[in-house]
Every structure is written in structure tokens, then in C-alpha cells.
């Protein structure tokens, strides 16, 4: 059972790392790039991104991170390593609150509103639409980034604690 707990903890680490990198890339490059181009192109690009991101590669990492961390926590707890289990449970909670819920409650509704937006021909109208989307979306993405990095750190700490035990 220790081997399975260890393997699942490594899987949780990899999934959390993928999500931290995903959100970090948006915060530190994608949104900056879209903010720098014609706002009509930015709106069209983000509408396209929001369609293609719903895929079989993204979903396992996004949905699986807290699930795998919690399963691993249960396995470690069953072996009496309560500190490792606690760190993994905290990682799952950090992810669920700061990444998963923020995504579902804030970023996804913004994406859905943008998806329904008809791109105006006037650049100033497009700029107003883009800025009213980009500024809050990016702020909440920064929160998702920090949460995902915290999740990654907690899982890494759990692996360290498991190795010391």
C-alpha cells in the first residue's frame, strides 16, 4: 500500500505541476500578449482558446489534481502517516478553493460572456470589451496560479515528509 500511496502522490505532484504551469503561463505571457494586440484580435483569440482548452489533456489535470491528492491522503492516513495525509488534504483544499472554485465561479462565467460577445467593428468598443474582461480575468487567474503553486508545494512537502518517515 505504501508503493501505491507514493505513486499516487507523485501523480498528484505531476498534475499540480501541470496546472501551476498552465495558470502561470496565462498570467505571465498569454494575457500580456493578448493585451498588447488589437483588442478585436484579443477577443477572437480568447474565444478560440476557451473552446480548445476543453479537451482530454486538460481535463484530467484540472479535475484530477484534488481527487488524486485526497486518495493519496487516505492511503497515507491508513498507514499511520497522518502528517503526510494532512499535507495532501491541505493541498487538495487549497486547490479546490483557490483554483477549482475560482475557475467555476469566476473565470468560466467571464469566458461564457466573452463567448457570446459579437466582436464590434469599432476598435474603441472592442477595447472596452476586452479591458472589462482581461483585467478581472487576469486578476483571478493570478489567484489560481498562486493556489496551484501552493498545492504543488504542499504535495512536494508531503513527499518529503513521507521520505523522512
C-alpha positions, -999 to +999 in steps of 0.1 A: +000+000+000+030+023+006+040+019-030+005+029-042+004+059-019+038+070-031+029+065-067-004+085-063+014+113-045+038+116-074+009+116-098-007+144-077+026+163-079+027+160-116-009+171-121-005+200-097+027+210-116+009+209-149-019+231-135+005+256-119+024+259-151-008+263-171-021+291-150+014+307-146+018+308-184-015+327-188-006+352-160+030+358-173+026+356-211-007+348-227-027+376-212+001+401-216+004+392-253-034+395-258-034+428-240-007+441-265-026+433-297-056+448-314-085+442-290-106+427-317-079+401-323-076+396-285-113+389-281-113+365-311-082+347-298-095+342-263-128+330-277-109+304-296-087+295-267-117+290-244-131+265-269-100+244-274-089+243-237-118+220-231-100+188-241-090+154-229-055+166-220-065+195-198-095+178-180-075+150-162-051+175-147-078+201-138-102+177-123-078+150-111-054+171-090-075+172-059-090+138-063-057+121-066-043+141-037-072+131-015-069+094-024-032+095-016-040+113+017-064+084+026-038+058+018-011+076+039-035+080+067-043+043+066-006+037+071-005+060+101+014+088+084-011+115+095+013+144+088+017+133+051-021+128+049-027+163+063-004+179+039-021+162+009-055+171+023-044+207+027-031+206-009-065+194-021-083+221-002-060+248-015-066+236-050-104+232-046-109+267-031-083+288-049-082+270-083-112+249-089-139+271-073-124+304-086-124+288-121-160+276-119-175+306-101-155+335-117-133+327-148-158+303-166-187+328-164-164+355-177-154+331-205-190+323-213-199+360-215-170+366-238-180+337-260-214+353-265-198+386-274-200+398-310-168+415-318-175+451-327-160+467-358-151+499-338-117+495-321-127+516-290-158+495-284-136+463-287-110+478-264-137+485-238-150+449-240-115+434-239-104+455-209-135+448-189-128+411-195-090+410-193-084+429-161-106+409-138-100+376-156-062+381-152-065+391-115-085+359-107-060+339-128-032+352-106-052+337-076-055+304-095-017+305-101-008+311-065-032+284-054-019+259-078+017+267-068+007+263-031-009+230-040+023+219-057+044+230-027+022+212-002+023+179-023+061+183-026+063+188+012+041+157+017+066+137-004+095+150+016+076+141+049+069+106+035+105+101+027+116+112+062+091+087+078 
